[in-house]
Amino acid sequence: MTRPGPTVHDGPTTPGAPAGPDTAPATYAQERAWLASRLAHDPPTYCAVDEFPLHASVTADDLVHALHVVMDRHEPLRTVLRLVDGRLRQEVHPRPQPQIEVLDLSTHDPGARAEERRALRARLAGGPFDPHRAPQWRAAVLDMGEGSWTVVLAAHHTVYDTASGLNVHAELTELCAAAEEGRAPRLPRLPFGYGTHARRERARTGADGDAPAAAHWRTRLDGLPPVHTVALDRPRPPARAFLGAEVRTALPAGVTTTLTGAARHHGTRPVMLFLAAWTALLHHHSGADDLAVGVPVAGRDDPATRSMIGTFVNMRVLRADLSGDPDGTELVRRTTTAVRADEPHDIPFQHLVELLPAPRLPGVPPLYQLAFNHTPAGGLGPPVSSCEEDLLLDVAGPGVRLVYDAALFDRSTADTFLADYLRLLAALLDAPATPLSALLPATAPRRTPRPAPTTAPAPTGPRDAAEERVAAVWRTLLGTGTGTGTVDVHEDFFTAGGHSLQALRLLARLAPQHGGGPTLRTFFADPTVAGLATALKRTPPGRTAWR
């Protein structure tokens, strides 16, 4: 194989660039993925695994080289994230050494080959990535025999998203074709690198650059209920543990065969039917006409980013209107209209949380607690045991699963929700003129158990030197007072107006004074001055907030 040099973007990683790593601010998408993964209990939740079938007269060494070419072209595949003074930054290395295995499955029978691939996917996804070393991906090259190959790639969500997989497959396919034909590969030019994208994103959202979008969302989400009314099996604890569970099944054959035609009938996409059915189910189990649902969006509006590998996903809040007992046709229309109306007004979710004066409740994720995700191709991936929301409906290819907060819901409740969803979706497709009230049989109302009544204690000021040091940083960061203004050591950080990135800055500012700091997860378990001061006293020297 003739091995031409990699085609790179016009940035700092071109030949002749300094040998040391380049740095750039993290993107908002990277911040969200990084924070979520630090609170997770299982690495597979924040690791994407893709398989790329390839057909060419090449060798395993050729495919390993092709993976290096792709890595050289795309900065995120050479990136590790580091916390610097409480702010997350990209560190882009010029030539990291990825872990790439080569396996010969050409003599395996089909059953053994499938089992080997399943075990390989689980192994690549299951091991945590070293948060201090690049790259944040690993791969395997599988020889399937007779010029058939499969590349399995596992990558952390801080450097890779669903659209990245399409780009990796396209580039590997072209590199194989070029090798087979003895020519230079024709790969898309990348006008700028991911670091430049991050800097442009920061510039665009600063200095009132997102003011029009902010105005849209203030109006759109005005009066949004701070928390959903789907009944819980247990009272909501004051601190989130991020422990999740899931139930999954295959979509019924009748759904998969009629979905495309039904979407065409409604003049929309199949995803809107899945989403409309999800909001209908939440309405059925909550009785609420006004619902907030978190929906991920690709975040690749700039045409220059569409050929890039990296993470661009943003979370958008869909405000669903189910008032007046609409029929299925009307509900799909409302859902499609709402999504289209919000599309021109993308804004980083972190900014949205800061912009809106929504009340912050202990243990309640801001703006939405119910989420939806749809991936047209591929599968659901390995089971997860972490969750960011109360409920997430995930539809991927032919499968559907419900991920739920195990502190709030029982497995039996999740089974009921998923079964009800499938029945409601089928009814929505078969009888779109039926009002929502008739799509599912009425059920006895479930009520969230109420916690035992408590009397709010009187505010308590700092009681020792550790609490006073924490309170001083708290006041500065949240602007809750000046000088020696009183801070209640039992007040919840998030109720006081803090958010996740401010929590990182709080920990980073305290760490130099103490030679280390508590973990982010520990802080989330008791986000108060008293809890943080206690954790600091117990933290071994050298421990840092991001470990």
C-alpha positions as CSV (number, residue, x, y, z in Angstrom):
1,M,0.0,0.0,0.0
2,T,1.3,3.5,-0.9
3,R,1.0,5.5,2.3
4,P,0.6,9.2,1.5
5,G,0.9,11.7,4.3
6,P,-2.3,12.6,6.1
7,T,-4.4,15.4,4.8
8,V,-4.9,17.8,7.7
9,H,-6.8,21.0,8.3
10,D,-5.0,24.4,8.1
11,G,-4.2,24.5,11.8
12,P,-1.5,23.9,14.4
13,T,-1.2,20.2,13.7
14,T,0.1,20.6,10.1
15,P,3.7,19.3,9.5
16,G,6.3,21.4,11.2
17,A,4.0,22.3,14.1
18,P,5.6,22.3,17.6
19,A,6.0,18.9,19.2
20,G,4.1,19.7,22.4
21,P,0.4,19.6,22.8
22,D,-1.8,22.4,21.6
23,T,-4.5,23.8,23.9
24,A,-8.0,25.3,23.4
25,P,-11.1,25.8,25.6
26,A,-13.4,22.8,25.8
27,T,-16.6,23.1,23.8
28,Y,-19.9,23.2,25.6
29,A,-20.7,19.7,24.4
30,Q,-17.4,18.5,25.9
31,E,-18.2,20.1,29.2
32,R,-21.5,18.3,29.4
33,A,-20.1,14.9,28.5
34,W,-17.1,15.4,30.8
35,L,-19.2,16.4,33.8
36,A,-21.7,13.6,33.2
37,S,-19.0,11.0,32.9
38,R,-17.4,12.1,36.2
39,L,-20.7,11.4,37.9
40,A,-21.4,8.1,36.2
41,H,-21.1,4.7,37.7
42,D,-20.3,2.7,34.6
43,P,-17.9,3.6,31.8
44,P,-20.0,2.2,28.9
45,T,-22.7,4.9,29.5
46,Y,-20.3,7.5,28.1
47,C,-18.5,5.4,25.5
48,A,-19.7,5.0,22.0
49,V,-18.9,1.8,20.1
50,D,-19.2,1.5,16.4
51,E,-18.5,-1.2,13.9
52,F,-17.4,-0.3,10.3
53,P,-17.6,-3.1,7.7
54,L,-15.0,-2.6,4.9
55,H,-14.3,-4.6,1.7
56,A,-11.0,-4.1,0.0
57,S,-7.8,-6.0,-0.9
58,V,-5.8,-4.5,1.9
59,T,-3.8,-5.8,4.9
60,A,-4.3,-5.4,8.7
61,D,-1.3,-3.0,8.7
62,D,-3.0,-0.9,6.0
63,L,-6.1,-0.5,8.2
64,V,-4.1,0.3,11.3
65,H,-2.3,3.0,9.2
66,A,-5.7,4.3,8.0
67,L,-6.8,4.7,11.6
68,H,-3.7,6.8,12.2
69,V,-4.5,8.9,9.2
70,V,-8.0,9.6,10.5
71,M,-6.5,10.4,13.9
72,D,-4.0,12.8,12.4
73,R,-6.7,14.7,10.6
74,H,-9.1,15.2,13.5
75,E,-8.0,16.9,16.7
76,P,-10.5,15.3,19.1
77,L,-9.0,11.9,18.4
78,R,-5.7,13.3,19.8
79,T,-7.3,15.1,22.7
80,V,-7.5,14.8,26.5
81,L,-9.4,17.2,28.7
82,R,-7.8,18.9,31.7
83,L,-9.2,21.2,34.4
84,V,-7.2,24.4,34.6
85,D,-8.2,27.0,37.3
86,G,-11.7,25.6,37.3
87,R,-12.2,25.7,33.6
88,L,-12.1,22.7,31.3
89,R,-9.5,22.9,28.4
90,Q,-8.6,20.6,25.5
91,E,-5.0,19.4,25.3
92,V,-4.3,18.2,21.8
93,H,-1.3,15.9,21.4
94,P,0.6,15.7,18.0
95,R,1.2,11.9,18.0
96,P,-0.5,9.9,20.7
97,Q,-0.3,6.1,20.6
98,P,-3.8,4.5,20.3
99,Q,-4.5,1.0,21.4
100,I,-5.4,-1.0,18.3
101,E,-5.8,-4.7,18.3
102,V,-5.7,-7.0,15.3
103,L,-7.7,-10.2,15.3
104,D,-8.0,-12.9,12.7
105,L,-11.6,-14.3,12.6
106,S,-11.4,-15.6,9.1
107,T,-11.5,-19.3,10.2
108,H,-14.2,-18.9,12.8
109,D,-17.7,-20.3,12.1
110,P,-20.5,-17.6,12.0
111,G,-21.6,-18.4,15.6
112,A,-18.1,-18.1,17.1
113,R,-17.5,-15.0,15.0
114,A,-20.6,-13.3,16.3
115,E,-19.7,-14.2,19.9
116,E,-16.2,-12.9,19.5
117,R,-17.4,-9.6,18.2
118,R,-19.9,-9.3,21.0
119,A,-17.3,-10.0,23.6
120,L,-14.9,-7.5,21.9
121,R,-17.4,-4.7,21.9
122,A,-18.1,-5.2,25.6
123,R,-14.4,-5.3,26.4
124,L,-13.6,-2.1,24.4
125,A,-16.5,-0.3,25.9
126,G,-16.2,-1.6,29.5
127,G,-12.7,-0.4,30.4
128,P,-12.5,3.2,31.6
129,F,-10.3,5.7,29.7
130,D,-7.4,7.2,31.6
131,P,-8.6,10.8,32.0
132,H,-5.0,12.1,31.8
133,R,-3.9,10.5,28.6
134,A,-4.7,10.9,24.9
135,P,-6.2,9.4,22.9
136,Q,-9.6,8.8,24.4
137,W,-10.4,6.0,21.9
138,R,-9.4,2.4,21.2
139,A,-10.0,0.1,18.3
140,A,-9.7,-3.4,16.9
141,V,-9.2,-4.5,13.3
142,L,-11.0,-7.8,12.5
143,D,-10.0,-9.9,9.5
144,M,-13.2,-11.6,8.4
145,G,-11.6,-13.4,5.4
146,E,-11.8,-13.0,1.6
147,G,-11.2,-9.2,1.6
148,S,-13.8,-8.5,4.2
149,W,-12.8,-6.5,7.3
150,T,-14.5,-4.9,10.3
151,V,-13.1,-2.1,12.4
152,V,-14.6,-1.8,15.9
153,L,-14.0,1.6,17.5
154,A,-14.8,2.6,21.1
155,A,-14.5,6.3,21.9
156,H,-15.4,8.5,24.9
157,H,-18.3,10.9,24.3
158,T,-16.0,13.9,25.0
159,V,-14.3,13.3,21.7
160,Y,-17.0,11.5,19.6
161,D,-20.7,11.5,18.8
162,T,-23.1,9.7,16.5
163,A,-22.3,11.8,13.4
164,S,-18.6,11.2,14.0
165,G,-19.1,7.5,13.3
166,L,-20.5,8.3,9.8
167,N,-17.4,10.4,9.1
168,V,-15.0,7.7,10.4
169,H,-16.7,5.1,8.2
170,A,-16.6,7.3,5.1
171,E,-12.9,8.2,5.6
172,L,-11.9,4.6,6.2
173,T,-13.8,3.4,3.1
174,E,-12.0,6.0,1.0
175,L,-8.6,5.2,2.4
176,C,-9.2,1.5,1.6
177,A,-10.3,2.3,-1.9
178,A,-7.3,4.5,-2.5
179,A,-5.0,1.8,-1.2
180,E,-6.6,-0.8,-3.5
181,E,-6.4,1.5,-6.5
182,G,-2.9,2.8,-5.8
183,R,-3.9,6.4,-5.7
184,A,-3.9,9.2,-3.1
185,P,-7.1,9.3,-1.0
186,R,-9.7,12.0,-1.7
187,L,-10.7,13.1,1.8
188,P,-12.8,16.1,2.5
189,R,-10.9,19.3,3.3
190,L,-11.4,20.5,6.9
191,P,-11.4,24.3,6.8
192,F,-10.5,24.5,10.5
193,G,-9.9,22.3,13.5
194,Y,-12.0,21.4,16.5
195,G,-10.0,23.8,18.7
196,T,-10.9,26.7,16.3
197,H,-14.5,25.6,16.5
198,A,-14.4,25.8,20.3
199,R,-12.9,29.3,20.2
200,R,-15.5,30.4,17.7
201,E,-18.3,28.9,19.8
202,R,-17.1,30.8,22.9
203,A,-16.8,34.1,21.0
204,R,-20.3,33.6,19.5
205,T,-21.9,33.0,22.9
206,G,-20.0,35.9,24.6
207,A,-20.7,39.6,24.4
208,D,-24.4,39.0,23.9
209,G,-23.8,36.9,20.8
210,D,-26.6,34.6,21.8
211,A,-29.0,37.4,22.8
212,P,-31.7,36.6,20.1
213,A,-31.7,32.9,21.1
214,A,-31.8,33.9,24.8
215,A,-34.9,36.1,24.1
216,H,-36.6,33.2,22.2
217,W,-36.0,30.8,25.1
218,R,-37.1,33.2,27.8
219,T,-40.4,33.5,26.1
220,R,-40.7,29.9,25.1
221,L,-40.0,28.5,28.5
222,D,-41.7,31.2,30.6
223,G,-43.8,29.6,33.3
224,L,-42.4,26.1,32.7
225,P,-43.2,23.8,35.6
226,P,-39.9,23.3,37.5
227,V,-40.5,19.5,37.9
228,H,-42.7,17.0,36.2
229,T,-45.7,15.3,37.9
230,V,-45.1,11.7,36.8
231,A,-45.8,9.8,40.0
232,L,-42.6,8.4,41.7
233,D,-42.4,5.1,43.6
234,R,-40.3,6.8,46.3
235,P,-39.9,10.4,47.5
236,R,-37.2,12.3,45.7
237,P,-34.0,12.4,47.8
238,P,-32.4,15.8,48.4
239,A,-29.2,14.7,46.6
240,R,-28.9,12.7,43.4
241,A,-26.9,9.5,43.3
242,F,-27.0,9.1,39.4
243,L,-27.7,5.4,39.8
244,G,-29.8,4.1,36.9
245,A,-31.2,1.0,35.5
246,E,-33.0,0.1,32.3
247,V,-35.6,-2.1,30.6
248,R,-35.4,-2.8,26.9
249,T,-37.2,-4.6,24.1
250,A,-37.5,-4.7,20.3
251,L,-40.0,-2.5,18.5
252,P,-43.0,-4.5,17.4
253,A,-42.9,-5.7,13.8
254,G,-46.1,-3.7,13.0
255,V,-44.5,-0.5,14.1
256,T,-41.4,-0.9,12.0
257,T,-43.3,-1.8,8.9
258,T,-45.8,1.1,9.1
259,L,-43.6,3.9,10.6
260,T,-42.2,5.3,7.4
261,G,-45.6,5.4,5.7
262,A,-47.2,7.0,8.7
263,A,-44.5,9.7,8.9
264,R,-45.1,10.5,5.2
265,H,-48.8,10.7,5.9
266,H,-48.2,13.3,8.6
267,G,-45.7,15.2,6.5
268,T,-42.9,14.7,9.1
269,R,-40.1,12.3,10.0
270,P,-40.4,9.1,11.9
271,V,-38.6,10.5,14.9
272,M,-41.5,12.9,15.5
273,L,-43.9,10.0,15.8
274,F,-41.7,8.4,18.5
275,L,-41.4,11.7,20.3
276,A,-45.1,12.5,20.1
277,A,-45.9,9.0,21.5
278,W,-43.5,9.6,24.4
279,T,-45.1,12.9,25.3
280,A,-48.5,11.3,25.1
281,L,-47.3,8.6,27.5
282,L,-45.9,11.1,30.0
283,H,-49.2,13.0,29.8
284,H,-51.1,9.8,30.5
285,H,-49.0,9.0,33.6
286,S,-48.8,12.5,34.9
287,G,-52.1,14.2,33.9
288,A,-50.0,17.3,32.9
289,D,-50.8,19.2,29.7
290,D,-47.5,21.2,29.9
291,L,-44.4,19.0,29.7
292,A,-40.7,19.6,29.3
293,V,-38.7,17.0,27.5
294,G,-34.9,17.1,26.9
295,V,-33.9,16.2,23.4
296,P,-30.4,16.0,22.0
297,V,-29.6,17.8,18.8
298,A,-26.6,17.3,16.5
299,G,-25.2,20.8,16.9
300,R,-23.6,20.8,13.4
301,D,-25.4,23.7,11.9
302,D,-22.2,25.1,10.5
303,P,-21.5,23.2,7.2
304,A,-17.8,23.1,8.0
305,T,-18.4,20.9,11.0
306,R,-20.3,18.2,9.1
307,S,-17.2,16.4,8.0
308,M,-15.5,16.7,11.4
309,I,-15.0,14.1,14.1
310,G,-15.7,15.3,17.6
311,T,-18.6,15.9,19.9
312,F,-21.1,18.6,19.0
313,V,-24.3,17.4,20.6
314,N,-26.4,20.0,22.5
315,M,-29.5,19.4,24.7
316,R,-32.6,21.3,23.8
317,V,-35.8,21.6,25.9
318,L,-39.0,20.7,24.0
319,R,-42.1,22.2,25.6
320,A,-44.9,19.9,24.7
321,D,-48.5,21.1,24.6
322,L,-51.1,18.3,25.3
323,S,-54.0,20.5,26.3
324,G,-57.5,19.9,25.0
325,D,-57.2,16.1,24.5
326,P,-55.8,16.3,20.9
327,D,-56.0,13.3,18.6
328,G,-52.8,11.6,17.3
329,T,-52.7,13.7,14.1
330,E,-52.9,17.0,16.1
331,L,-50.3,15.8,18.6
332,V,-47.8,15.0,15.8
333,R,-48.5,18.4,14.2
334,R,-47.9,20.2,17.5
335,T,-44.7,18.2,18.1
336,T,-43.3,18.9,14.7
337,T,-44.2,22.5,14.8
338,A,-42.6,23.0,18.2
339,V,-39.4,21.3,17.2
340,R,-39.1,23.3,13.9
341,A,-39.8,26.6,15.8
342,D,-37.0,26.0,18.2
343,E,-34.4,24.8,15.6
344,P,-33.1,28.3,14.6
345,H,-32.5,29.3,18.2
346,D,-29.8,26.8,19.4
347,I,-28.0,27.9,22.5
348,P,-25.7,25.9,24.8
349,F,-27.7,24.2,27.5
350,Q,-25.4,25.5,30.2
351,H,-26.2,29.1,29.1
352,L,-29.9,28.3,29.0
353,V,-29.8,27.2,32.7
354,E,-28.0,30.4,33.7
355,L,-30.3,32.6,31.6
356,L,-33.7,31.4,32.9
357,P,-34.9,32.4,36.4
358,A,-36.3,28.9,37.0
359,P,-36.3,27.7,40.6
360,R,-33.6,25.2,41.5
361,L,-35.0,22.4,43.7
362,P,-32.8,20.0,45.7
363,G,-32.2,16.7,43.8
364,V,-34.0,18.0,40.7
365,P,-32.2,18.3,37.3
366,P,-32.7,21.9,35.9
367,L,-35.3,22.6,33.2
368,Y,-36.2,19.0,32.4
369,Q,-36.1,15.6,34.1
370,L,-37.7,13.6,31.3
371,A,-35.7,13.0,28.1
372,F,-35.9,11.4,24.7
373,N,-33.2,10.1,22.3
374,H,-33.5,8.6,18.8
375,T,-30.7,7.0,16.7
376,P,-32.1,5.8,13.4
377,A,-29.3,3.2,12.8
378,G,-27.3,1.0,15.0
379,G,-28.3,-0.6,18.3
380,L,-28.8,0.3,21.9
381,G,-25.4,-0.7,23.1
382,P,-24.6,-2.4,26.4
383,P,-26.9,-2.1,29.5
384,V,-26.3,1.1,31.6
385,S,-26.3,1.6,35.3
386,S,-26.1,5.4,35.4
387,C,-28.6,8.1,34.6
388,E,-28.7,11.8,34.3
389,E,-32.5,12.2,34.1
390,D,-35.5,10.7,35.9
391,L,-36.6,8.9,32.8
392,L,-35.0,8.6,29.3
393,L,-36.7,6.9,26.4
394,D,-34.0,5.7,24.0
395,V,-35.0,4.4,20.5
396,A,-32.1,3.1,18.4
397,G,-32.6,1.1,15.2
398,P,-35.0,-1.8,16.0
399,G,-34.7,-1.5,19.8
400,V,-36.2,0.7,22.5
401,R,-35.3,1.0,26.1
402,L,-36.3,3.0,29.2
403,V,-33.5,4.2,31.4
404,Y,-34.7,5.2,34.8
405,D,-33.4,6.7,38.1
406,A,-33.4,3.7,40.4
407,A,-33.8,6.0,43.5
408,L,-37.2,7.1,42.2
409,F,-38.7,4.2,40.3
410,D,-39.1,0.4,40.7
411,R,-38.3,-2.1,37.9
412,S,-42.0,-3.0,37.7
413,T,-43.0,0.6,37.1
414,A,-40.4,0.9,34.3
415,D,-41.8,-2.3,32.7
416,T,-45.3,-0.8,32.8
417,F,-44.1,2.5,31.3
418,L,-42.3,0.7,28.4
419,A,-45.3,-1.7,27.7
420,D,-47.7,1.3,27.7
421,Y,-45.4,3.2,25.3
422,L,-45.4,0.4,22.8
423,R,-49.2,0.1,23.0
424,L,-49.6,3.8,22.6
425,L,-47.2,4.1,19.7
426,A,-49.0,1.3,17.8
427,A,-52.4,2.9,18.5
428,L,-51.0,6.3,17.3
429,L,-49.9,4.7,14.0
430,D,-53.0,2.7,13.5
431,A,-55.7,5.2,14.6
432,P,-54.3,8.7,14.4
433,A,-57.8,10.2,14.7
434,T,-58.3,8.8,18.2
435,P,-58.1,11.3,21.0
436,L,-55.3,10.8,23.5
437,S,-57.7,9.9,26.3
438,A,-58.8,6.9,24.3
439,L,-55.4,5.7,23.1
440,L,-54.6,3.9,26.4
441,P,-57.1,2.5,28.9
442,A,-57.6,4.6,32.0
443,T,-55.5,3.5,35.0
444,A,-55.8,4.1,38.7
445,P,-53.8,7.3,39.5
446,R,-50.4,6.7,41.1
447,R,-49.2,9.2,43.6
448,T,-45.7,10.0,44.7
449,P,-45.2,9.0,48.4
450,R,-44.7,12.1,50.4
451,P,-41.6,12.4,52.6
452,A,-42.1,12.8,56.3
453,P,-42.8,16.5,57.2
454,T,-39.9,18.4,58.4
455,T,-39.4,21.8,60.0
456,A,-36.9,24.0,58.2
457,P,-34.0,24.7,60.6
458,A,-32.9,28.3,61.3
459,P,-30.0,29.5,59.1
460,T,-26.6,28.5,60.5
461,G,-23.5,30.5,59.9
462,P,-20.0,29.1,59.6
463,R,-18.9,27.3,62.7
464,D,-15.2,26.7,62.2
465,A,-12.3,27.9,60.0
466,A,-12.9,25.2,57.3
467,E,-16.6,26.3,56.9
468,E,-15.6,30.0,56.9
469,R,-13.0,29.4,54.1
470,V,-15.6,27.5,52.0
471,A,-18.2,30.2,52.7
472,A,-15.8,32.9,51.5
473,V,-15.4,31.2,48.1
474,W,-19.1,30.4,48.0
475,R,-20.0,34.1,48.5
476,T,-17.5,35.2,45.8
477,L,-18.7,32.7,43.3
478,L,-22.4,33.0,43.7
479,G,-22.5,36.7,44.6
480,T,-24.6,36.0,47.6
481,G,-22.9,38.5,49.8
482,T,-19.8,40.6,50.2
483,G,-17.2,40.7,52.9
484,T,-18.5,38.6,55.8
485,G,-22.1,38.4,54.6
486,T,-23.9,35.5,56.2
487,V,-24.0,32.2,54.3
488,D,-26.2,29.4,55.7
489,V,-23.8,26.4,55.9
490,H,-26.8,24.0,55.2
491,E,-28.1,25.8,52.1
492,D,-28.0,23.7,48.9
493,F,-25.5,25.1,46.3
494,F,-27.9,24.5,43.4
495,T,-30.9,26.0,45.3
496,A,-28.8,29.1,45.9
497,G,-28.4,29.4,42.1
498,G,-25.2,27.5,41.4
499,H,-24.7,25.1,38.5
500,S,-22.4,22.3,37.6
501,L,-19.6,24.3,36.1
502,Q,-19.6,26.7,39.1
503,A,-19.3,23.7,41.3
504,L,-16.1,22.8,39.4
505,R,-14.8,26.3,39.9
506,L,-15.7,26.2,43.6
507,L,-13.7,23.0,44.1
508,A,-10.8,24.3,42.0
509,R,-10.5,27.4,44.1
510,L,-10.5,25.5,47.3
511,A,-8.1,22.8,46.2
512,P,-4.9,24.9,46.4
513,Q,-5.6,25.8,50.0
514,H,-5.9,22.2,51.0
515,G,-3.5,20.3,48.8
516,G,-6.4,18.5,47.0
517,G,-10.1,18.4,47.2
518,P,-13.2,16.2,47.3
519,T,-14.5,14.4,44.3
520,L,-17.2,16.0,42.2
521,R,-19.5,13.1,43.0
522,T,-18.9,13.6,46.8
523,F,-19.8,17.3,46.5
524,F,-23.0,16.5,44.6
525,A,-24.0,14.1,47.4
526,D,-24.0,17.0,49.9
527,P,-23.7,20.3,48.0
528,T,-23.6,22.6,51.1
529,V,-20.9,24.6,52.9
530,A,-21.0,22.1,55.8
531,G,-20.8,19.1,53.5
532,L,-17.9,20.5,51.5
533,A,-16.0,21.5,54.6
534,T,-16.4,18.0,56.1
535,A,-15.3,16.4,52.8
536,L,-12.2,18.7,52.6
537,K,-11.1,17.7,56.1
538,R,-11.4,14.0,55.1
539,T,-9.7,14.3,51.7
540,P,-6.2,12.7,51.4
541,P,-3.5,15.1,50.2
542,G,-3.2,15.1,46.4
543,R,-6.8,14.1,45.7
544,T,-8.3,16.4,43.1
545,A,-11.8,17.4,42.3
546,W,-12.0,15.7,38.9
547,R,-10.8,12.2,40.1
